[in-house]
Amino acid sequence: MLDGNELRALIRDVIATELAAAKAERATPAASPAEHRVRIASDADLAAFAKQVLALAADTSAQRKIAAGTYGFKLEGTAPAVTSAAPPSSGGSARIDNGVVTESALVKLPRGTKRLQIGAEVSITPLARDKASSMGITIERMKP
C-alpha cells in the first residue's frame, strides 16, 4: 500500500508530465490523443485517480505514453451547475445543486435574479454571502 508521500510524488510526476506535454503541444500543434477524463473534487477522487494511473502504468504502451506526455488526461471542471428556474426579467430565481457558491458564480447568474436556491450539501463562501447581499439576492437552502 502506498503512503501519502509516495502518492503525492506519483501525482506530481503525472502533473509535471502533463504540463510538459501541454507546453510541447502549444509549440507544435498535432492531433490530440484520446482523452482520459478526470474529476478531482475530493481526497477520495485524488486517491482514485492515482490508482488509475498505477493501473495504466501496468501496460507498457500506456506507461510510455504517460511518461512521454502523449497520454491524454483532461481535468473535468468542478464549477457548480447553475440552472435558471424563472425568467430573469421577472425577478427570477436560480438554483445550484452541488459544489461551492463563490462570488464569481453569483456574478454569472442571469441579470435580475433575486433568489438563489442551493442544495443541502452546497457550501457558500463568506465573500459570496456578502456579494449576494449587495446584489439583493436571497439565498435559500433546500432540504435534502
Secondary structure, DSSP 8 states (H G I E B T S, - for coil): ---HHHHHHHHHHHHHHHHHHHHHHHHS------EEEE---SHHHHHHHHHHHHHHHTSHHHHHHHHHT-SEEEE------EEE-S-GGGT-EEEE-SSEE-HHHHHTS-TT--EEEE-TT-EE-HHHHHHHHHHT-EEEE---
